[in-house]
Amino acid sequence: MSEQYQLYKSDTCGFCYRVRAYVEQLGMDLPLRDINGDADAFRELLQGGGRSMVPCLRIERTGDQGTEVEWMYESMDIMRYLGARQAN
């Protein structure tokens, strides 16, 4: 199974900065989607995740069963998840 990520964020969100700093510390290259500057990103966040809250990590998993998408909110949950994936 493979995973791809996108981080939905806002430049005015301190929790988003915390996640971005952690991602940088891990050495990950994570595509960023700014919900304030990109109307399509904001629309995708609302339609996919159901909430306008950031940070939000979009996790797309592809495997034998097809593709599944999970929307993860909460900065600490996102950091724990990415840290565990990076360790593997």
N, C-alpha and C positions, 0 to 999 in steps of 0.2 A: 504494500500500500504506500502510495506517495502522498505528500501533503504540500499544498501551496498556501501562502499567507498573504493577506493585505491588512494593513492597520489603518483604520478610520480614525482620524484625529482632528483636533482643532489647535491652532497656534496659541489660543488663549487658555488652554486647559493644562493645569499643572500636572495632573495625573498622566496626561499624554506625554509630557516631557519626561516623566519618570520612566514610562515604558520605553520611550525612544532611547533614553540614556542606557537603559539595561540592554536593549537590543544591540546598541553600539558596542557595549562592553562585551557582549557575547560574540561580536564580530559577524553578526548576521546582516544580510542585505534584505531588508524588508520593504516592499512597495508601500508607500504612504498615500492615503487618500484624504485630502483636506476637505471636510464637509462645509467649511465656510467659503472656500474659494471655488468649489466645484459642485455645481447643482446636481450633476449626475451622481456624484459620490453620496451626497446627502439623500437623494432619492433611493439609491441602492441600499443604503443603510436602513432607511425606514421600511422599504419593501422586504428586504431579506431578514433583517434582525428584529424589526418591529418596534424599535426604539430609536430615538435620536441621540442617545447618550454616547459619549466618547470617553476614553478610548474603547474601541471595539475591534477585536481581531476576527477577521473572516478566515476560516479554515476550510479549505477545499480538499477533501480526501478522495483519491481515485484508487480503486482496486478492482478485484474480480467482480464485485457486485455492482459496479458502476461508480457514479460520483455522488458524494454527499457533502453538504455544506453546513457548517456550524458557525454561529455567531457568538463570540465570547466577550462579555463585558467584564468590567472590574479589573483595574490595573494589576492588582496582586495576583489574581487568577491567570491573567495573560502572562505575567512574568514567570510564574511557577510552571505554566504549561510550556512556554518556549525554553526555559532553562532545562526542563526534563527532556525535551526533544533534542536539544543541543548536546546533552550529555550522552545520548544514545548514539 
